[in-house]
Amino acid sequence: MTAVRPDLLARVVERGHRRAQEGLLRRLRTLDAVDGAAIHIGGRRLLNFASNDYLGLAQHPALIEALARAARAGGVGAKAAHLLGGHREEHAALEAALARWTGRERALLFSTGYMANLGAMSALLDAHDLCVQDKLNHASLLDGARLAGCELKRYPHADVDAAQRQLDSRPAAAALLATDGVFSMDGDVAPLPALAALCKTHGATLMVDDAHGLGVLGPDGAGSVAAVGLAQDDVPVLMATLGKALGVAGAFVAGSAALIDGLVQNARTYIYTTAMPPALAAATCAAIDIARFEGWRRDRLRRLIAHFRHGAAARGIALIDSHTPIQPVLVGDSAAALALSARLEALGFYVPAVRPPTVPPGKARLRLTLSALHAESDVEQVLQALDAARA
Ligand SMILES: *Cc1c(COP(=O)(O)O)cnc(C)c1O
């Protein structure tokens, strides 16, 4: 046989060349330092409008102290998976705090949001099942359905009627409808009450990924699901991350005791991986206290969002209808988005461009995010810079 086997490394290099030609190469940059709302990069100080640290907790002294104290007492690593001696007091306390906050019976920790989605979905779904998803869902939800091997149908963004048609296409199949609570690249909120009602009438299970809603929306920051008053019975599978508004790292799934017991038995990304460092769990408990009870951080964020949107409208800057800290500035063309981002950087602002395939073709944008760390004057300055840079 003389068949020529393709070389994998040559192929990956070739794909990189193609991406470069299309102006879609991803570039990794190392920060010299972070300092509140600013970052230091390449010897320059830039105002940062790219962080998911919406409440400004990642450098909060109470989190740092909780982390240091727990590490001094119990070390850094968990030493094992949860089920094999890695589950500590700090993890148990964090799971209880997350369940209380989100109004769920129980919560289960995962090392990352990506792992939580892969684990929960592959534990729930079998090959003959149906998973219906919003087209703009996070990559980890798509990959969760792929790993489960079920049939995946994706409906046009926020289109509840289309979701209904997809569920109707297989009325006898077990079905999970999965959606972002707050969409990570657009910042808008899913039509959660309508999706919950649809799932009820169609016997489907609703799963919400609230990575960008927890801490930001709802009473005490309990998230996008709590904001519209949906209970455990309406949204049986609630997932969120700890690395965004809570300023730490990790994730959890919350729901009934039956769900959590099922995940402990079957979620492979929970079972076959080292437990998160217990000190991170301790820091996250400190973050939850601040996120819940310092409502001024959310109030301030709301004022900054209103200021930004008002200022953008006055300048004719095209935004998406988002009332969360994610305020994308639509550009369209990838090269134009990169150029705009570079001009803003020259003016002292870090606002990265997001291009396909992370967003749909022709929808390149600057993904601008606001944080309680920003001052009103920071928002005013970035608006002026945007106005100047796009001219
Ligand atoms: C960030 C994000 C994730 C992944 O969470 P990590 O903890 O960063 O792995 C999942 N879903 C959504 C919607 C996200 O924005």
The ligand as an SDF file (V2000), in Angstrom:
LIG
                    3D

 15 15  0  0  0  0  0  0  0  0999 V2000
  -16.8860   31.4910   30.6870 C   0  0  0  0  0  0  0  0  0  0  0  0
  -18.0530   30.6670   30.3510 C   0  0  0  0  0  0  0  0  0  0  0  0
  -18.0380   29.2890   30.5460 C   0  0  0  0  0  0  0  0  0  0  0  0
  -16.7950   28.5470   30.9560 C   0  0  0  0  0  0  0  0  0  0  0  0
  -16.4970   28.7790   32.2870 O   0  0  0  0  0  0  0  0  0  0  0  0
  -14.9900   28.5780   32.7880 P   0  0  0  0  0  0  0  0  0  0  0  0
  -15.1100   28.4590   34.2530 O   0  0  0  0  0  0  0  0  0  0  0  0
  -14.2480   29.7940   32.3530 O   0  0  0  0  0  0  0  0  0  0  0  0
  -14.4890   27.3280   32.1360 O   0  0  0  0  0  0  0  0  0  0  0  0
  -19.1930   28.5810   30.3090 C   0  0  0  0  0  0  0  0  0  0  0  0
  -20.3000   29.1930   29.8620 N   0  0  0  0  0  0  0  0  0  0  0  0
  -20.3470   30.5160   29.6410 C   0  0  0  0  0  0  0  0  0  0  0  0
  -21.6130   31.1410   29.1450 C   0  0  0  0  0  0  0  0  0  0  0  0
  -19.2150   31.3020   29.8670 C   0  0  0  0  0  0  0  0  0  0  0  0
  -19.2380   32.5970   29.6190 O   0  0  0  0  0  0  0  0  0  0  0  0
  1  2  1  0
  2  3  1  0
  2 14  2  0
  3  4  1  0
  3 10  2  0
  4  5  1  0
  5  6  1  0
  6  7  2  0
  6  8  1  0
  6  9  1  0
 10 11  1  0
 11 12  2  0
 12 13  1  0
 12 14  1  0
 14 15  1  0
M  END
$$$$
